[in-house]
Each structure stands twice: as C-alpha cells, then as structure tokens.
Amino acid sequence: MNKPTHLSCKDCVDRLGDFVDRELTAEEITAVEQHLEECFGCSREFRFEGAVLESIKVTLRRVQAPPSLLEKIRRSLDS
C-alpha cells in the first residue's frame, strides 16, 4: 500500500465534504484522517462542519411534509 499523500490545510478543508460523504478514494480518506489527527485547526473545522450537518439532520427530522406532497410522491412512484 502506498504511503498517504501529505495534505495541506487547504487541501484537507477542500475535501471535508467529500470525506464526510465517503466520496474519496481509500488513499484520500487515509490522508484526510492523518491530517485531522495532526492538525488542530482542521480538526476543529471538521468538528464544526459535522455539528452543523447534525443540526440540519435533526431539524429535518422534525419537518413534516404536507399530505398533498406525500400523495403526489406516492402517485409518482406508483406510475
């Protein structure tokens, strides 16, 4: 296995969204994880972004779609 590429802070932060979504290669994931272990600033940014995403998920779980929208979706899926 190749040694992970060392990432700059900019490169790491640029990849955080894809890292969270697991849309990176195995090598890129390893490089981001390594950078986050070594860099307090990027680690803090990662935790902040994670907290924002979790807050959005919690909020969306409380939002109820109107019955008319649900019915349109059901009809669309049936056809």
Helices and strands as residue ranges (DSSP letters): H 9-20, H 26-38, H 40-62, H 67-78
